[in-house]
Amino acid sequence: ANTGTAICFRTASPVDESLILPQFAPAVGPGDIANLPRFRFYIKMAAIEPEEPFSGITLPILTVKQPKRIEKLIEASRNKTVDKNIQRDQKPEKTKTEPTTDIGSLT
């Protein structure tokens, strides 16, 4: 991609780290991305002239939990997605399907 800015937050995936690490080398080494603390990031900006990568910190979002609002959201979600024929506390029956060798049934 043709982009002027690359930003990276912590990842636990070694594959992800190996893919993004060349963008931040040599300032960021193996394991640095996986060990980033919460709210921290690495960034490399290249608007006109490429800049050296550097680290930064985001501001944590402070929220006040609203239990009544959370309950309303959960209820609305359940009403929208739960099959009306199934009781809320009742688990749907699992159906067992047998494997088939008939390729025509897959199309």
Phi and psi in degrees as a GROMACS rama.xvg file:
@    title "Ramachandran Plot"
@    xaxis  label "Phi"
@    yaxis  label "Psi"
@TYPE xy
-102.97  92.7367  ASN-2
-131.085  149.931  THR-3
-96.2106  -13.2924  GLY-4
-131.114  133.906  THR-5
-124.351  131.775  ALA-6
-131.202  143.616  ILE-7
-141.666  127.537  CYS-8
-100.533  176.099  PHE-9
-57.6552  141.265  ARG-10
-136.11  143.18  THR-11
-94.4708  -4.05881  ALA-12
-89.7231  118.533  SER-13
-61.8035  -30.7763  PRO-14
-66.085  -46.7207  VAL-15
-59.6571  -44.1923  ASP-16
-62.4455  -42.1978  GLU-17
-66.1857  -29.0812  SER-18
-75.4184  -37.6095  LEU-19
-90.8958  -23.0964  ILE-20
-54.3261  -41.5453  LEU-21
-59.5743  -26.0754  PRO-22
-67.5043  -26.2404  GLN-23
-112.447  -1.27958  PHE-24
-70.618  148.945  ALA-25
-91.6481  1.8735  PRO-26
-66.5358  -29.5887  ALA-27
-117.481  129.254  VAL-28
-107.263  174.526  GLY-29
-56.5179  134.318  PRO-30
90.3992  -18.6091  GLY-31
-65.8586  -40.0805  ASP-32
-70.3241  -41.1878  ILE-33
-65.9775  -24.9392  ALA-34
-103.048  13.8663  ASN-35
-63.8051  134.303  LEU-36
-70.7486  167.815  PRO-37
-57.1005  144.27  ARG-38
70.2268  7.82041  PHE-39
-105.92  156.01  ARG-40
-153.894  163.916  PHE-41
-111.875  143.723  TYR-42
-140.861  144.553  ILE-43
-133.082  120.291  LYS-44
-111.497  140.719  MET-45
-145.201  70.6225  ALA-46
-70.2301  -63.3827  ALA-47
-113.449  -54.9168  ILE-48
-110.172  132.705  GLU-49
-60.7758  136.06  PRO-50
-101.335  156.115  GLU-51
-68.9106  142.615  GLU-52
-60.6662  148.826  PRO-53
-145.478  166.813  PHE-54
-104.272  160.526  SER-55
-151.017  176.964  GLY-56
-133.473  137.703  ILE-57
-90.6165  167.815  THR-58
-93.3461  124.84  LEU-59
-65.1807  141.263  PRO-60
-85.5294  119.429  ILE-61
-89.398  124.658  LEU-62
-125.188  155.61  THR-63
-108.34  120.68  VAL-64
-69.5059  136.091  LYS-65
-120.334  90.6475  GLN-66
-54.8493  -39.4876  PRO-67
-65.592  -39.9851  LYS-68
-67.373  -39.4472  ARG-69
-61.595  -44.5102  ILE-70
-60.1046  -42.8586  GLU-71
-62.8389  -41.1408  LYS-72
-65.343  -42.9206  LEU-73
-63.0447  -44.4129  ILE-74
-62.4778  -43.9458  GLU-75
-62.8574  -40.1697  ALA-76
-65.3064  -44.2113  SER-77
-64.0389  -42.1002  ARG-78
-64.1079  -30.7152  ASN-79
-82.3224  -31.3995  LYS-80
-111.059  -20.8202  THR-81
-80.8425  137.532  VAL-82
-62.4223  127.121  ASP-83
-64.7175  -19.5823  LYS-84
-83.2777  -9.01742  ASN-85
-104.367  129.149  ILE-86
-64.0378  147.35  GLN-87
-57.3371  -41.8431  ARG-88
-88.1908  -4.67037  ASP-89
-91.6915  132.194  GLN-90
-85.187  138.711  LYS-91
-67.0475  149.855  PRO-92
-70.5708  140.411  GLU-93
-86.4339  135.586  LYS-94
-105.26  138.586  THR-95
-98.9828  128.943  LYS-96
-112.77  140.931  THR-97
-93.442  142.645  GLU-98
-66.288  150.585  PRO-99
-123.477  150.005  THR-100
-104.191  0.0634697  THR-101
-81.2588  103.334  ASP-102
-66.939  -29.1572  ILE-103
-61.4255  -28.7156  GLY-104
-74.5202  -12.3028  SER-105
-87.6851  -9.92697  LEU-106
